[in-house]
């Protein structure tokens, strides 16, 4: 079969993204790092400083997008019909007739690859391993094929069997892996202060939903729980600074908020200040 394997396409894409992203990274990464340091050492960051950092990050993204568009559209519509990553992996892109595609079609292919195929857990890319003629979602939309470099215009582009069962299974496993990985990552990135706050809020939520009240203050794992007519409070000792902050939840509610304690800082808890 003349079609590229999924592995070759994946490796080529990784190589190409490295080539595209490095120039902008060398320009913008030092700027972002410097601005972040300035914000970090400034007690009260001004709106101008924060806006400048946001504008720099946005500019970085725009420049990278434009570079990627020109890179992919120019090389894939050129005489080689392949980017540097694809050349290294021995593959190229052809149009519906098996010949060279124009810059317009290459542009459409790039934006479909950037917008459509990544939607819903990158399934549009996974499809290339199992579909008829080994096409990803963006290939189907713009009628292109990724073939081996020795493919010649006029050669047949034969039909292949779509392996529906394996595609559905692979997509399901990938979605499960992505969701699990995201949950684990979110848990690992929590600070000790946020972990302590989350434990206290879990306990407060159970108390508020049960509605039984507390006759006397209860102390559990670095937090002291209180009850009065308006709801439940937990005074928590910050495991990082040893300062205290107070978390509050109304009777029957499910949303907790933070009440700043003397020398405490609600911003580090991950919960908004009570209004």
C-alpha positions in Angstrom: 0.0 0.0 0.0 1.3 3.5 -0.8 -0.1 5.1 2.4 2.0 6.3 5.3 1.7 4.5 8.6 0.3 6.3 11.6 3.7 6.1 13.4 5.5 7.9 10.5 2.9 10.7 10.5 3.1 11.1 14.2 6.9 11.3 14.3 6.9 13.7 11.4 4.4 16.0 13.1 6.5 16.1 16.3 9.6 17.0 14.3 7.7 19.7 12.4 6.3 21.3 15.5 9.7 21.5 17.1 11.1 23.2 14.0 8.2 25.7 14.0 8.1 26.4 17.7 11.8 26.9 18.4 12.3 30.3 16.6 9.4 32.0 18.4 10.4 30.4 21.7 13.9 31.8 21.5 12.4 35.3 21.0 9.4 35.3 23.4 10.4 32.9 26.2 13.1 35.3 27.7 10.6 38.2 27.5 7.8 36.2 29.2 10.3 34.9 31.9 11.6 38.5 32.6 8.0 39.9 32.9 7.0 37.0 35.1 10.0 37.7 37.4 9.1 41.4 37.6 5.5 40.5 38.5 6.7 38.0 41.1 8.9 40.5 43.0 6.4 43.3 42.7 4.1 43.4 45.8 1.2 44.9 43.9 1.4 44.2 40.2 -0.2 46.9 38.2 -2.8 46.3 35.6 -0.3 47.6 33.0 2.3 45.0 33.9 -0.2 42.2 34.0 -1.6 43.3 30.6 1.8 43.5 29.1 2.5 39.9 30.1 -0.8 38.8 28.6 0.0 40.7 25.4 3.4 39.1 25.1 2.0 35.6 25.6 -0.7 36.3 23.0 1.8 37.6 20.5 3.9 34.5 21.0 0.9 32.4 20.1 0.0 34.4 17.1 3.6 34.4 15.7 3.8 30.7 16.2 0.5 30.2 14.4 1.6 32.3 11.4 5.0 30.6 11.2 3.3 27.1 11.4 0.8 28.1 8.7 3.5 29.4 6.3 5.8 26.4 7.0 3.2 23.7 6.4 1.4 25.4 3.5 4.6 26.4 1.7 6.4 23.1 1.9 3.4 20.8 1.4 2.4 22.6 -1.7 6.0 22.9 -3.0 7.8 20.6 -5.4 8.7 18.1 -2.6 5.1 18.0 -1.3 6.5 17.5 2.3 7.7 19.4 5.3 11.1 18.6 6.8 9.6 16.2 9.3 7.8 14.3 6.5 11.0 14.2 4.4 12.9 12.7 7.3 10.2 10.1 7.7 9.9 9.4 3.9 6.4 10.6 3.3 4.5 13.4 1.5 1.1 14.9 0.9 -0.9 14.5 -2.3 -4.2 15.9 -3.5 -7.3 14.0 -4.5 -5.9 13.2 -8.0 -2.6 11.9 -6.5 -0.7 15.0 -7.6 0.7 18.1 -6.0 -1.8 20.3 -4.2 -2.0 24.1 -4.4 -1.2 26.6 -1.7 -4.9 27.3 -1.0 -5.6 23.6 -0.4 -2.5 23.3 1.8 -3.7 26.3 3.8 -7.1 24.7 4.2 -5.5 21.5 5.3 -3.3 23.3 7.9 -6.3 25.1 9.5 -8.4 22.0 9.5 -5.5 20.1 11.1 -5.1 22.8 13.7 -8.8 23.3 14.5 -10.9 20.2 13.6 -8.6 17.3 14.2 -7.6 18.3 17.8 -11.3 18.6 18.8 -12.6 16.1 21.3 -9.3 14.5 22.6 -7.4 14.6 19.3 -9.6 11.9 17.8 -9.2 13.4 14.3 -5.6 12.4 14.3 -6.2 8.9 15.7 -8.5 8.2 12.8 -5.5 8.1 10.5 -4.5 4.7 11.9 -7.8 3.0 11.1 -9.7 4.7 8.3 -10.0 4.0 4.6 -6.8 5.1 2.9 -5.3 6.0 6.3 -6.8 9.5 6.4 -7.1 11.8 9.4 -10.1 14.0 9.7 -8.4 17.0 8.1 -7.4 14.8 5.1 -11.1 13.8 4.6 -12.3 17.4 4.7 -9.8 18.7 2.1 -9.4 15.5 0.2 -5.7 14.8 0.7 -3.6 11.7 1.3 -0.3 11.1 3.0 1.7 8.6 1.0 5.2 7.3 0.8 7.8 9.5 -0.9 8.2 7.2 -3.9 4.5 7.6 -4.8 4.1 9.0 -8.4 1.2 11.1 -9.8 -1.2 8.9 -11.7 -0.6 5.9 -9.4 -3.7 4.3 -8.0 -4.9 5.2 -4.5 -6.5 1.9 -3.5 -9.3 1.5 -1.0 -8.5 0.0 2.4 -10.7 -1.4 5.0 -11.9 0.9 7.8 -11.3 -0.9 11.1 -14.3 0.4 13.0 -13.9 -1.8 16.1 -10.3 -1.0 16.7 -10.8 2.7 16.0 -13.6 2.9 18.6 -11.6 0.9 21.1 -8.5 3.1 20.6 -10.5 6.3 20.9 -12.3 5.1 24.0 -9.0 4.1 25.7 -7.4 7.4 24.7 -10.3 9.4 26.1 -10.1 7.4 29.3 -6.3 7.9 29.5 -6.7 11.7 28.9 -9.3 12.1 31.5 -7.4 10.1 34.1 -4.1 11.9 33.3 -5.8 15.3 33.6 -7.2 14.4 37.0 -3.9 13.0 38.3 -2.1 16.1 37.0 -4.5 18.4 38.7 -4.0 16.6 42.0 -0.3 16.6 41.7 -0.2 20.4 41.0 -2.1 21.3 44.1 -0.1 23.2 46.7 0.0 22.0 50.4 -2.2 25.0 51.2 -4.8 24.0 48.6 -4.8 20.4 49.8 -5.4 21.4 53.3 -8.2 23.8 52.2 -9.8 21.1 50.1 -9.9 18.6 53.0 -11.5 21.2 55.2 -14.1 22.1 52.5 -15.0 18.4 52.1 -15.6 18.1 55.8 -17.6 21.4 55.8 -19.7 20.2 52.9 -20.7 17.0 54.7 -21.5 18.9 57.9 -23.6 21.5 56.0 -25.6 18.8 54.1 -26.2 16.7 57.2 -27.4 19.8 59.0 -26.7 18.3 62.4 -24.6 21.2 63.8 -21.7 20.9 66.2 -22.3 21.2 69.9 -18.6 22.0 70.5 -15.7 22.9 68.3 -14.1 19.9 66.7 -10.4 19.7 65.7 -9.3 17.4 62.9 -6.1 17.3 60.9 -4.9 20.9 61.4 -8.4 22.5 61.2 -10.9 23.4 63.9 -14.6 23.3 62.9 -17.3 25.6 64.4 -21.0 26.0 63.9 -23.4 28.8 64.4 -26.8 29.8 63.0 -25.5 31.1 59.7 -23.4 28.0 58.9 -20.1 26.2 59.4 -16.6 27.5 59.6 -13.2 25.8 59.6 -10.2 27.7 60.9 -7.3 26.1 59.0 -3.6 26.3 59.8 -1.7 26.9 56.5 0.9 24.1 56.4 3.3 26.4 54.4 3.2 29.7 56.3 1.6 28.5 59.6 -0.8 31.4 59.3 -4.5 30.8 59.6 -7.5 31.2 57.2 -11.2 30.6 57.7 -13.4 28.7 55.3 -17.2 29.1 55.5 -20.2 27.3 54.1 -23.9 28.1 54.7 -26.3 25.4 55.9 -27.4 23.2 53.1 -25.0 24.8 50.6 -22.3 23.1 48.5 -20.1 26.1 47.7 -17.5 27.3 50.3 -15.7 30.6 50.5 -12.7 32.0 52.3 -12.8 34.5 55.1 -9.4 36.2 55.6 -7.9 35.5 59.0 -5.4 37.9 60.5 -2.1 37.4 58.5 -3.9 34.8 56.3 -4.2 34.9 52.6 -7.3 33.6 50.8 -5.6 33.7 47.4 -3.4 30.8 48.3 -6.3 28.5 49.2 -7.9 28.4 45.8 -11.3 29.6 47.2 -12.8 33.1 46.6 -13.3 35.5 49.5 -16.7 35.6 51.0 -18.8 38.6 50.1 
